[in-house]
């Protein structure tokens, strides 16, 4: 059967500007490579509806992806497109991650002020417990408030005399990098697992769709994100502590914190050998971080 006679591939995505931009890039790449028509299926998630409460109180990771994944499992869509950092460490039953797209800049950024220019006791808005913990470790004087909503909403909520924290990759895809006051170095501000990457899921036994999404899979990004996800998975699915993990070349940067004790751990783990050996090193890094945190 020629690609012209095949039904369109349906991509499930959230309806935010960022999510739609990501989905359209994936759709264009798949269409160009396979010749298949592609259409978007818009899905509203728990994270989109519950903007009045902190993310960690409604489930943290997973609140932006479960309904999108369900659309694929229920065969209302063939593909799910997410920000990889929103995925839990376990792949949902019946699904496979067919592609990790080439990573954009994974760093966090400050908007409204640089870190050094924030006055004593300034307010920083962020919905991420990881970002708050990392900034607190450097500037314990800072005050933090919750930040939720889409990109445009968050950009409108810069506190007076303060700043907000966001992912640079989200601003890149929307061509809003002119708003950035400072990009935070990965060595001290370790990004979320998978930050800057888009994950593409489909049904695990749908070989035709798996072949189609392979067009957007980026081998080096896949290696990096799989190592980061191995570190996260070893911490346990019930881990609610602020956590970061990011691979740069052959180094895994990790971060783990306990807000109750104000203790945190940062480390850089050298990765060498085969992929299984690198995965073992990432898992061991999780054990070491937990032990050091106590």
URKAFEN-V222356 format. One line per field, one symbol per residue. psi: psi as a letter, one per 20 degrees, with the letter a starting at -180 (. if undefined). A space follows every 10 residues. Layout:
psi=???
//
This chain:
psi=pqhhiqqqpp opqrjrgggh gghhgggggg ghgijqqpqq oppprghhgm iiqqghijic phijhghghh hghjkirhqp prphiiqrip pqpirqohqo rppapiqqqp phqrghiprp jqppppjphg hggghhhhni iqqqqqorrr ghghhikpqp jbrqprphhh hghjlkiiip hpppphhhnp rqpjpiqppo qrphjnhghg hgiihjpogh gggghhgghg gghhhqhjpj qpqqpppodk popqppqohh ikqqpqqppp prbrghhhgg hgghhggggg ghh.
//
